[in-house]
Amino acid sequence: MVINHDEAFQRGLGLIKQKRYEKSINVFNKIVDKDPGHTGALFNRGLALLKIKKTRRSPRLL
């Protein structure tokens, strides 16, 4: 079964709404792997990462 970017993107959004952040990150990662310029996937992956507090701190901020 082949899922296009739009279907995968909608699935990722649905997972965020269900608070299944890890799974949504995996979906958005797959989209970005195939289309590195997919801004929606990049943005929502960042939001999911913030929700699970897995952001990296910049060394300049420490």
ChimeraX commands (.cxc) that place a marker at each C-alpha (Angstrom):
marker #1 position 0.00,0.00,0.00 radius 0.5
marker #1 position 1.40,3.37,-1.04 radius 0.5
marker #1 position 0.48,6.43,1.00 radius 0.5
marker #1 position 1.09,9.84,-0.54 radius 0.5
marker #1 position 2.41,12.84,1.38 radius 0.5
marker #1 position -1.05,14.34,1.89 radius 0.5
marker #1 position -2.43,11.15,3.43 radius 0.5
marker #1 position 0.63,10.71,5.62 radius 0.5
marker #1 position 0.50,14.36,6.67 radius 0.5
marker #1 position -3.16,14.06,7.68 radius 0.5
marker #1 position -2.33,10.89,9.61 radius 0.5
marker #1 position 0.44,12.75,11.45 radius 0.5
marker #1 position -1.94,15.57,12.34 radius 0.5
marker #1 position -4.46,13.04,13.61 radius 0.5
marker #1 position -1.83,11.44,15.81 radius 0.5
marker #1 position -0.96,14.83,17.30 radius 0.5
marker #1 position -4.64,15.43,18.09 radius 0.5
marker #1 position -4.67,12.03,19.83 radius 0.5
marker #1 position -1.54,13.09,21.77 radius 0.5
marker #1 position 0.43,10.24,20.21 radius 0.5
marker #1 position 3.45,12.44,19.67 radius 0.5
marker #1 position 6.12,9.76,19.17 radius 0.5
marker #1 position 4.12,8.13,16.37 radius 0.5
marker #1 position 3.39,11.50,14.76 radius 0.5
marker #1 position 7.11,12.31,14.77 radius 0.5
marker #1 position 7.81,9.03,12.98 radius 0.5
marker #1 position 5.21,9.89,10.32 radius 0.5
marker #1 position 6.57,13.40,9.82 radius 0.5
marker #1 position 10.14,12.03,9.68 radius 0.5
marker #1 position 9.16,9.73,6.82 radius 0.5
marker #1 position 7.63,12.66,4.93 radius 0.5
marker #1 position 10.72,14.81,5.47 radius 0.5
marker #1 position 12.99,11.96,4.36 radius 0.5
marker #1 position 11.21,11.93,1.00 radius 0.5
marker #1 position 10.59,15.68,0.78 radius 0.5
marker #1 position 13.05,17.70,2.92 radius 0.5
marker #1 position 11.26,20.95,2.04 radius 0.5
marker #1 position 7.84,19.88,3.33 radius 0.5
marker #1 position 7.31,22.80,5.70 radius 0.5
marker #1 position 4.12,21.41,7.22 radius 0.5
marker #1 position 5.84,18.19,8.23 radius 0.5
marker #1 position 8.85,20.08,9.58 radius 0.5
marker #1 position 6.66,22.47,11.58 radius 0.5
marker #1 position 4.41,19.81,13.06 radius 0.5
marker #1 position 7.35,17.54,13.87 radius 0.5
marker #1 position 8.77,20.46,15.84 radius 0.5
marker #1 position 5.50,20.93,17.68 radius 0.5
marker #1 position 5.36,17.25,18.57 radius 0.5
marker #1 position 8.95,17.37,19.79 radius 0.5
marker #1 position 8.08,20.33,22.01 radius 0.5
marker #1 position 5.14,18.42,23.42 radius 0.5
marker #1 position 7.36,15.54,24.49 radius 0.5
marker #1 position 10.12,17.92,25.56 radius 0.5
marker #1 position 12.79,16.35,23.39 radius 0.5
marker #1 position 14.13,19.60,22.05 radius 0.5
marker #1 position 17.83,20.18,22.17 radius 0.5
marker #1 position 19.15,23.24,23.92 radius 0.5
marker #1 position 21.56,25.35,22.03 radius 0.5
marker #1 position 25.02,25.40,23.66 radius 0.5
marker #1 position 24.92,29.18,23.32 radius 0.5
marker #1 position 21.92,29.31,25.67 radius 0.5
marker #1 position 23.57,27.32,28.46 radius 0.5
marker link #1:1,2 radius 0.2
marker link #1:2,3 radius 0.2
marker link #1:3,4 radius 0.2
marker link #1:4,5 radius 0.2
marker link #1:5,6 radius 0.2
marker link #1:6,7 radius 0.2
marker link #1:7,8 radius 0.2
marker link #1:8,9 radius 0.2
marker link #1:9,10 radius 0.2
marker link #1:10,11 radius 0.2
marker link #1:11,12 radius 0.2
marker link #1:12,13 radius 0.2
marker link #1:13,14 radius 0.2
marker link #1:14,15 radius 0.2
marker link #1:15,16 radius 0.2
marker link #1:16,17 radius 0.2
marker link #1:17,18 radius 0.2
marker link #1:18,19 radius 0.2
marker link #1:19,20 radius 0.2
marker link #1:20,21 radius 0.2
marker link #1:21,22 radius 0.2
marker link #1:22,23 radius 0.2
marker link #1:23,24 radius 0.2
marker link #1:24,25 radius 0.2
marker link #1:25,26 radius 0.2
marker link #1:26,27 radius 0.2
marker link #1:27,28 radius 0.2
marker link #1:28,29 radius 0.2
marker link #1:29,30 radius 0.2
marker link #1:30,31 radius 0.2
marker link #1:31,32 radius 0.2
marker link #1:32,33 radius 0.2
marker link #1:33,34 radius 0.2
marker link #1:34,35 radius 0.2
marker link #1:35,36 radius 0.2
marker link #1:36,37 radius 0.2
marker link #1:37,38 radius 0.2
marker link #1:38,39 radius 0.2
marker link #1:39,40 radius 0.2
marker link #1:40,41 radius 0.2
marker link #1:41,42 radius 0.2
marker link #1:42,43 radius 0.2
marker link #1:43,44 radius 0.2
marker link #1:44,45 radius 0.2
marker link #1:45,46 radius 0.2
marker link #1:46,47 radius 0.2
marker link #1:47,48 radius 0.2
marker link #1:48,49 radius 0.2
marker link #1:49,50 radius 0.2
marker link #1:50,51 radius 0.2
marker link #1:51,52 radius 0.2
marker link #1:52,53 radius 0.2
marker link #1:53,54 radius 0.2
marker link #1:54,55 radius 0.2
marker link #1:55,56 radius 0.2
marker link #1:56,57 radius 0.2
marker link #1:57,58 radius 0.2
marker link #1:58,59 radius 0.2
marker link #1:59,60 radius 0.2
marker link #1:60,61 radius 0.2
marker link #1:61,62 radius 0.2
view
